[in-house]
Amino acid sequence: MAAPRIFIIDDHADFRRLLGHHISARWPAAELQYYDPVISGRLPLAFSGAGSDVVLLGHPAAHGDALEWLRQLRRVARFPPVIFLGNGDERQVVAAIKAGAEDYIAKPTLSHSRLVEALEAVLSGGAASEAGKPRMPAAAPGTIPGLPGYELIRSLSEGDISSVYLGRERAGGRTAVLKVLRQVPDSGTDKHFDRFLQEYELIARIDHPNVVRIFDLGVADDHAYIAMEYCSRGSLKRRITAGMSSEQAFAWMRVIAGALAALHAVGIYHRDLKPTNVMFREDDSLVLIDFGLAKQAQFKAGITGTGAIFGTPYYMSPEQGNGSIVDQRSDIYSLGVVFYEMLTGSKPFDGEAAMAVIIQHREAPVPRLPGNLARFQPAIDRMLAKQPEDRFQSAEEVLEWRPGSLAAVSAEGA
């Protein structure tokens, strides 16, 4: 496929750049044109889109309804396909498709895979072609598609690339979480498949009590799966919602830092550390899970591609939000966000849109803890420093820190 020519229309410069990062990660030679409706106003009626293969139209446009822009563009003969990026409201989705959009993407849930898949579908001959792709069938009662060795307990989640089930081994009766890739590609170069297998390979290299245990990996003609331990006592998010003491928050932060130290020691970065990726076993021990975004240090561009933005905006470091290359200090920033949330019950940076949160990570001052938690402020300041060089430089440095002192102090169990 030749490098695509893509025309990007959106009110917000940061969001236009975000789209550009994702596109350039997939197509480094892509020709990108950016249009600012706020500054440049409405496109002329004679605008034909000539020279563009696809138009990405963001809502709002010039602070108004981008659906009106879409209707105008679709009235032009031979206008290139338009992918509409809106607020996710069901009525807007229907209206955009009726107005002629080839596809619709909700801005709040925008992901690299979703954008690239939409563009690839349009560039290869229309979004409708995606519907004809073979997918794994839905699970029949009591079964997991493609996994005859397991019986289904319940479905846990459905993602763009994989589905997650709670299952039980038919032979041994062991309960496991099964992450199933929906479609194995015909070619070994498929990035989703490579990333899925890399997740297993990364975790399998770690032997640490606070890193999830892998039981099995299976690959067949049309699917792949990872079977991992089931953590029955829920996620850290549930415990944050319930509230916890500052001593408990500090203790759990240190356990997570220890797990990160084990990852970093073998050259792996997590890149998606957040409360829902921290689970608890039946014995209440803490477990770090979900390495779908983990990246081996030696791969500079790697499977995900230089410049691609992955992760959850609330917990992203400034450099990750900018699509820059990250290292272990990005995980430390994310740990700082989680620690702040454990201490206060609130995220340090919040907003209605993902880009608003990313900008705050980059520009807003580190928030102050209330007086009764002030002894933890020096750690929060170091972990949430905007520049990586101003943070703790390793998870080991985090473990050495103690409240009330910035001095490196060793402690039993660190």
N, C-alpha and C positions, 0 to 999 in steps of 0.2 A: 504494500500500500504506500503510495506517495505521501510525502509530508502534507498534512492537512492545512488548509487555510481557514482560520476561524475568526469570526468577528464577534467581539464580546461587548455587550451593552449592559451597564449597571450603574446605579447612582453612586456606589461606594468604591473608591479607588482600591481599598484594601481587599475587597471581595473580588474585584477584577484581577488583581495580582494573584490572589489565591487560586482562581480558576486557571490563570496562566501557569502557575507552578505545577498544578496537576497535569495540565496538557503537555507542558514541556517535559515533564518526567516520563510521560508515555511516548511522546513524539518530540525528541530534542530539536528536530529541524522544522517544527511546525511554524507557520507564519501566523502571527497573532496581531490583530488590530483591536485597539481598545477605544470605546466610545463612551464619553461622560455625558449623559443626558442633562445633568444639572447645569453644566457649563455650556454645552453646545446646543441644548434645546432639542426639540423634536426633529427627527429625521425628515428630510423633504419627501413629498409625495412621490417624486420621481426616483427616489433611492431604490436601486434594483438589486443590491447585494452582489453585484458582479465582482468576480475575483475572490469570492468566499465560498467555501464548501459547506459550512454550517454557520448559523448565527445562534449565539447564546444570549437570550433575552432575560434580564433579571427584573423582578418586581420588587419595589416600585420603580418607575421610570420617570425622571424629572419630578419626583415626589407625587406622581399620579399613578393611575392604573395602567400597568404594562399590557393588560389585555387589549386596550385600545391600540397600542403600538402593534401588537401581534396581528390584529384584524387588518390594520393598514398594510403591513408587510405582506400578508398572505393574499391581498388583492392584487399584488404586482405579479404579472406573468413570469413564470420561470424563476420565482424567488427561491433562494436556497432553503433547505430545511431549517426549521427553528426549534431549538430546545428551550423550553420555558422553565425558568427557575423562580419558584414562588414560595409562599409562606406555608404550603402544605394543606391549606383549607380544602376540604373535599369539594366544595362548590367551585373553588377556583380551579382545581384539577380538571373537573368536568368542562368548565368554560374554556380552559386553555386548549384542551383536546378538540372540542367542538369548533374553536376558532382556527384550528389548523396546525397546532403545535405537533411536531413529530414525537415529542416525548416531554415529560414533566418531571422535574426534580425538585423536591422540597429542600429549601435552603437549610432549615434547622438540622436536617439529617444528611446533608451532603457528605459523601465519602469519595475517596479517590476511585474505588472500584465502580461505584454507581455512575460517576461522571464518565469514566473511560468506557464502560460498557455501553452507555447511551450513545456516546460519540462513535464508537466502533460500529454499532448497529446501524446508525444513520449513514456513516461513510461507506458501509458495505452494501447499502441498498435499501435502507429503511428500517425503522424500529420494529416493523412487523416481523422482520426476519428473526428477531430474537425469540418470538413466540414459538417458532418452529424448531428451536433447538431441543434436543432430547434432554430431559431432566429425570432424576430418579423419581419413581412414583411415590405418592404419599404412603405413609406407613399404614398397613392394614392393622386392625385391632390385634394387639398382642405381639406385633412384629416390628422390627426396624428394617426399613428397605435395604436390601443388600447385605444384611447381617444375620444369617440364619442361626449363628451361634449365640445370639442374645435375644431375650424376650423384652418387650417394651414395658416400662413402668409408666413413663410419661414423657412428652416432648417438653424440653426446657426452653429452647429458643430457635428462631429461624433467622439466618443471616443471608447476605447477598451471595456468599460463597459456600457456606456450610450450614448444617443443621446440628443441633446439640440435643441429645436424648439422655434420659436416665434409664439404664437397662440393667439386666441381670444375666450373668452367664448361665446358659442352660446346663452346662456340665458341672461347674463348681458352685454355682449359686452366689458368686461374688457380685456385689452391686458395683456398677461402674458408670462413669459419665463417658458417653461416646460422642465424639465430634466427627461428623460424617461429611466428607466433601461431596457435593451434589453431583459433580460430573468430572470424571477423569479425562483429560484431553487426549486426543490422538497423538499429539506431539509432546515430547518431554520438555519442550521449551516453554510451556504455558506457565505464566508467572503465578497464577493463583495456586496451581498444583504444587509448584516448586516451594512456594511459601508455606503451604499446608504441611508438606513433608519436612521442611526445615524446622517447623515448630516441634515436631517429634524429636528430630535429631538434636536440637538445642537442649530440650529438657532431659533427654536421655543421658546427656553428658554431665548432669548435675546430680550429686548425691548429697543432699542437705535436708535436714528434718523439716525445714520450712519452705521447701520447693515441692510442688505437686509431683506425685509418683505416677509413672507411666507403666501400665500393665501390658499393653499390646499395640502393635501397629499392623493394619491389614491393608493390602492393595489388591484390587481385582481389575477386571477388564473395564468396568464402568464406574468404579467408586474407590474411595480410600477412607480409612477411619483410624482414629486414635482412641484407645480405651485408657482412661485415667481414673485415679481414685475419686470416690465420691465424698465430698465434705458436707456432712449432714447438718451442721449447725449454722449454716447460712453465711452471709458475707459481712464484712466490716461495715458496710453501709447501714445494715439493720441496727448495728450496735451504736453507730453514730447517731442515728435517729432516736434511739432509746436514751442516749446520754451516757457519759462515763466520767470518771474522775480524771484529773490531770495526771495523776500517777499512773493510772492504767493507760492513758493515751501515750505517755512517754515510754512506758514499757513496750507497748505494741509497736510504736515507731522504731524502737531499737531492734525488735525482732525482724521487722521488715527490712531495716538497714542491713541486718546480718544476712538475710536471704539475697539482697542485692549484691552484697560483697561477694557472695559465692558465685553469682552470675558474672559479675565484672571480672572476677579472678580468671575466668576462662574466656574472656573477651566477648561477653554477651551483654547487650543493653536491652532492657525490657521495653521501654518506649510507650507503654500504655498502663502505667501504674495508676490505680484508682481504687476506691473502696470496694467496688464490685469485683475486682480481681484479687481481693484478699479474702480468703475463706477460712472457715474453722472446721476441724475434724470433730468427731464424736467426743474425743478426749479434750476438746477445747484448745488444741494446739493450732497455731496460725499457719496458713499455707498460702504461698504466692502462686497464682495460676495465670493462665491465658497468655501464652507466648506467641500469639499470632502475629504480633508486630515486632517481636524481638529481632535484633539485628546483630550479626557477628561483626566484631570490630574491624576485622581485616577486609571486609567488603566495603569499599568506599562508596560505591553506587549501589551495589548489591541488587537483590531481587526487587526491592521496592523502588529503586531508582533515586538518584540524587535529585533533591528538590521536591519530592513528593511529601505531602503533609499527611501524617497518620496520627491516630491517637484521639483523645477526648479533650476538647478545648479547655474545659475547666481545670485540667491537670497538666496541660502542656507547658513546657518551658518556652521562653521567648524565641529561642533559636528553632525549636521544633515548629512553633506556629509560623515562623518565617519560611519554613521549608529548607532550612539549612542543615548541614550535616551535624549530627548530635554525638555525644559521648556519654560516659557514665555520669557526668555532672547534670545532664538533662534529667536522668532518673532521680538524682538528688533533689532537683527542683520539684519534681512531681511528688516526691516523698514529703517535701516541705508543705505542699498544698494539702496533702492528706493529713499531716500532723496538725496543721492549723485547723482543719475541719474537725478532727477528733477533739481538739481542745475546746473549740467554740461552738461546734454544731453547725457552723456556716462556712461556706467557701470564701476564700479571701477575695476572689474576683468573680463577679456575677453579671449577667446581662441577658437580654431577651434573644440576642442573635449570637451565633458562634463567633463572627468576626469582632463583635463588640468585646467579647471575653478575651480573644487573642490580642486585641489592641491593649487592653488593660494589663495583661501579662507583660507586655512590652514597655508600657509607658507609665502606668499608675504606680504610686508609691506603695511600698509594702505596708499593709494595714497594721495597726497597733493592737496588741492584745489587751484585754481589760486588766486592771491593776492586780487582781488576784492571780493572774497568769503571767505577769510581767517577767518573771524569772526565766521564761522560755523565749522571750523576745529575741535575745542574741542569736539563738539557733534558727528561729524563723527568718531573721534578717539575713543570715548567711545562706540558708537553703534557698530563699526566694530572691536572692540577688539577681539583678537583670543580666549581668555579665557572668559567664561561666567561671572566669578566673577569680571572681569575688566570692564564690561559693566554697563550701567544703569541697575539697578536691577529690575525695573518695568516700565510699561508704564507711571505711575504717575511721576516717576523721569524724564522721557523724557519731560513730560508736564511742569515740574518745571524749566527746563533749559531755559536760555535766551542767545542770542548772546552777546559775550563780557564778559560773566561771567559764571563761573561754580557753582556759588552760587544758592541754591534753592530759587527761587522767585515765589511767587504766583501771578497769573494774572487773570484778569477778563475773564471769558469764558473758563478757563482751565478745 
